Amino acid sequence: MLHHLTRLRCLAAVCVLALVPALASAQDSKSTQLAGELKKLLDARKLDSAAAKLGTDQFIGALYFPGSQLLVVKARYTAYERMDENIAKKAYRDVYIDLNSASVPQSKVLISDGGADGLFARRRQNQLDTAEIQGKGYSFDGDWRKAKISEQDYMKAFQASDAEYVSILEALVAELKKTS
């Protein structure tokens, strides 16, 4: 009887240890709530894109693929009058396309949110989150060795990308709430 209890305790400990990384990565994401809020706004308005202005020449564009992905780009754009006009016309897809192709390269942030549910430090259910910030790319699949960086540097990159994503999502949510 004592042998069975010991085996059960060991099995329970192994299960808990297996779940800890998954729970930790889920808690690490600060963008989850805002991504959900943006999805609800886009779905309610039947939109597949959104855009916002951040400063005189800095803009955000997003493409939304319901249930599968949210792509966002933030960058400086020198022909800001064109961006202002497209945002006013709600030509959000055009803003995204222009920012992705003709923005100031050093200012560009590109985030791919697989699942459109916020960034996660580890791959989940065949969904992968990626970020490219000022030319440096990260694939958040949990394999920092493949990226040839330490786990600590990997987590710093994830946290910085997630924080950047939060600021982008806040601006997009505010813009959509303002234009309702």
N, C-alpha and C positions, 0 to 999 in steps of 0.2 A: 504494500500500500504506500509506504513512504517513497519507494522507488518511482511509483506512478506520479505522485505529487511533485517530486523533483523534476521529472520529465515535463510535466505540465508547466511548471514555473519556467523552465528553460525555454520551452516553446513560446510561452507568453512574452518572455523577455526578448526573444528573437523577433517576434511580430512587432512589438513596440519599437525596437531599434530599426526595423525596416520601414516603419511609418514615419519616424522622426524627420528624415530628410524631406519627404513629400510635404509634411505639415509645415516645416520651416520654410520651404520655398514658396508655398502658398501664402504664408504670412509676410514674406519679404516684399511682395508686390504691393506697391502703393497705388498703382494705376488701375487695379481691378474695378473698383467702384466707379471711377470716372469713365472707364471704357464702357461699362454697363449703362451708365447714364447717357453717354453719347449714342450708343446703339438704340436705346429707347427713343431718343429724340429723332434720330434718322429714320427709324421704322415708322414712328408716328406721322412723320411728314412725308413718308415714302420717298426719301432721298437716298441716293447712292454716293453722295459726295458732300463735303462741307469745306469751308475756308474761313479764314479770319486774318485780320491785320494786327501785327504786334507793335509796330513802330512806323516811322516814316517809310522805310524801305524793307521791312521784314514781314514775311507773310507765312501762313500755314495753309496747306491743302491736304485733304484726306479723301481717299476712295474707300468705299465700304462694300464688301461682298457679304451679304447677310449670311450669318451662321458659319462663315469660314475665315474671313480675314479683314483687317483694317490696315490700310497703308497710309502713312502720314509723312509729309515732307515739310520741313521748316527751313527757310533760307531768306537771304537778302535778294532783292530783285531790283535792278536799276530802273526799269521802266515802271515805276510804282503807280503811275496814273492808270496804266492798263490794268493792273491788279485791283486798284480801287474801283474801277469801272466794272470789272468782272464780279467782284464781291457784291457791289450794289445791284447788279443784274441777277445775282444768285447763280452765276455761271461758275460754280465751284469746281467742276471737273476741269474746266479750262485753267483755273488757278493751279490746281494740282499738276496738270501736264506742263504748264510753263515753269513752275518751280522745279519740277523734276528734271527738266531738260535745259533750261536757260538761266538758271539762277547763278549767283556768285558761288563758285565751287567750294571755297574755304568756309563758307557760312552754312553749308548744307547739312541737315540732319534728316536721315531717312530711317523710319521705323516700320517694320513689318510685324504686325500683331496677329499671329496665327490663332484663329479662334475668336478674334475680336473681343477678347476678354481680359485685357491687361497683359503686361509682360510677366513672364515667369523665368526663373533662373535655370530651370530644367525642362527639357522636352516633356510634353504630356499628350497622350492620345494622338500621336502622329501630328501634333501641331508644334511648329517651331517659331520662336520669336527671334528676330534679328534687329540689329541697329547699326547704322553707319553714321558716325559723328565726325565731321571734318576729315573725311577720308579714311578713318579707321573703322573697320568692320568687326562686328561681334555676332556670333551665332550662339544663342542661349539654349544649348542642348545639354548642359551639365558636364561637358567634356572639356575642361580647361587644358588638359594635357594636349589634346588635338590642336588647340589654339596656341600651344607653346608658351603658356603663361601659368603663373602659380594660381592656386585656388583663391588666394586672397586678392590677387589682381583681377581675376575673373569676377569675383563678387563685387569688387569696387566698380568695375566696368558695368556690371548689371545694375547696381544701385544708381550710378550716374545716368545710365540710359533710362531707367525707370523714372527718375526724378525729372529728366528732360521730357519724357513722355507725359508725365503728370501735368507739367506746365503747358504742353501742347493741347492736351485734352481739356484743361480748364478753359483755355482760350476758345476752343471750338464749341464747347458746351455754352459758354457765355454768348458767343455769336449767334448760335441757334436759338437760344432763349430770347435774345434781343430782337431777332427777326420774326418771332412768332406772332 
